[in-house]
Amino acid sequence: MKEIKHMGAQGDVLFRRINLLPADAKAASAIDGKHVVAHSETGHHHYLEAVPGVRHYVSEDPLVGYLSVEGAGAEVVHARPWDTHETLRLTPGIYEVRRQREYVPGGFRRVED
């Protein structure tokens, strides 16, 4: 398991430590005990367990979200039983969560897996 202190990626998702939450960050609710930070069309989401000390935020940009991690840290899991990305351990702090984008003739869109 990789420990992320400043920046790290899990597939098409980038986690980057920042100093403060932006003003447009809005608290997101956990679903079924999980904070899904990147949905997958095939069901293998990237998520953190909804435990005390982990808070998830969304922004106006659907490709950018945020996490606040307190305490001992938190693990980001890739929910796929085969060919999975390694679990990441986020150290305490605030993180920007950014989905990868790709260029298409009409502009940019998020990468789909």
C-alpha positions as CSV (number, residue, x, y, z in Angstrom):
1,M,0.0,0.0,0.0
2,K,1.3,3.4,-1.0
3,E,1.2,6.2,1.6
4,I,0.3,9.6,0.1
5,K,1.6,12.7,1.8
6,H,1.5,15.3,-1.0
7,M,0.3,13.8,-4.3
8,G,-0.5,10.4,-5.7
9,A,-2.7,8.7,-8.3
10,Q,-5.0,5.7,-8.4
11,G,-5.8,5.0,-12.0
12,D,-7.6,8.0,-13.5
13,V,-7.9,9.8,-10.1
14,L,-5.3,12.2,-8.8
15,F,-5.0,13.2,-5.1
16,R,-3.2,16.4,-4.4
17,R,-2.7,17.9,-0.9
18,I,-3.9,21.5,-0.6
19,N,-3.9,24.0,2.3
20,L,-7.6,25.1,2.4
21,L,-10.9,24.0,1.1
22,P,-12.1,26.3,-1.6
23,A,-15.2,28.5,-1.0
24,D,-17.3,26.5,-3.5
25,A,-16.7,23.1,-1.7
26,K,-20.0,21.6,-0.5
27,A,-20.3,18.7,1.9
28,A,-21.3,15.4,0.2
29,S,-23.1,12.6,2.0
30,A,-21.8,9.1,2.2
31,I,-23.8,6.4,0.4
32,D,-24.0,2.9,1.9
33,G,-21.2,3.8,4.3
34,K,-18.8,5.0,1.5
35,H,-17.5,8.2,0.1
36,V,-17.2,7.5,-3.6
37,V,-14.7,10.0,-5.0
38,A,-14.8,8.6,-8.6
39,H,-17.7,6.7,-10.1
40,S,-17.0,4.1,-12.7
41,E,-19.4,3.1,-15.5
42,T,-18.6,-0.5,-14.8
43,G,-19.1,-0.4,-11.0
44,H,-15.5,-0.4,-9.8
45,H,-15.6,2.9,-8.0
46,H,-12.8,4.6,-6.1
47,Y,-14.0,5.1,-2.5
48,L,-13.1,5.7,1.2
49,E,-15.1,4.2,4.1
50,A,-17.3,6.8,5.8
51,V,-15.5,6.8,9.2
52,P,-15.1,9.6,11.7
53,G,-12.5,12.1,10.5
54,V,-13.1,11.6,6.8
55,R,-15.2,14.2,5.0
56,H,-16.0,14.4,1.3
57,Y,-16.8,17.6,-0.6
58,V,-18.0,18.3,-4.2
59,S,-17.4,21.4,-6.3
60,E,-19.2,23.1,-9.2
61,D,-16.7,21.3,-11.5
62,P,-17.9,17.7,-11.7
63,L,-14.3,16.5,-12.3
64,V,-13.0,18.0,-9.0
65,G,-13.8,17.1,-5.5
66,Y,-12.1,17.4,-2.1
67,L,-11.4,15.3,1.0
68,S,-10.6,16.2,4.5
69,V,-8.8,13.5,6.4
70,E,-8.1,13.6,10.1
71,G,-6.7,11.2,12.7
72,A,-4.6,8.3,11.5
73,G,-5.4,8.8,7.8
74,A,-7.7,6.9,5.4
75,E,-7.5,4.3,2.7
76,V,-8.7,4.8,-0.9
77,V,-9.9,1.5,-2.3
78,H,-10.5,0.6,-5.9
79,A,-13.5,-1.7,-5.9
80,R,-12.7,-4.2,-8.6
81,P,-11.8,-7.8,-7.9
82,W,-9.4,-8.2,-10.8
83,D,-6.7,-5.9,-12.2
84,T,-7.3,-3.5,-9.4
85,H,-5.3,-0.3,-8.6
86,E,-3.3,-0.5,-5.4
87,T,-5.0,0.8,-2.2
88,L,-3.7,4.3,-1.2
89,R,-3.3,5.6,2.3
90,L,-3.9,9.3,2.6
91,T,-2.1,10.9,5.5
92,P,-4.1,13.6,7.5
93,G,-4.8,16.8,5.5
94,I,-7.0,18.3,2.9
95,Y,-6.8,16.9,-0.7
96,E,-8.1,17.9,-4.0
97,V,-9.5,14.9,-5.9
98,R,-9.3,15.4,-9.7
99,R,-10.5,13.1,-12.4
100,Q,-8.4,12.6,-15.5
101,R,-9.6,14.4,-18.7
102,E,-9.1,13.7,-22.3
103,Y,-9.5,15.8,-25.4
104,V,-12.2,15.1,-27.9
105,P,-13.2,17.2,-30.9
106,G,-15.9,19.0,-28.9
107,G,-13.5,19.9,-26.0
108,F,-12.5,18.0,-22.9
109,R,-14.4,15.2,-21.1
110,R,-13.5,12.9,-18.2
111,V,-11.8,9.6,-18.9
112,E,-14.1,6.7,-18.7
113,D,-13.0,3.2,-17.7
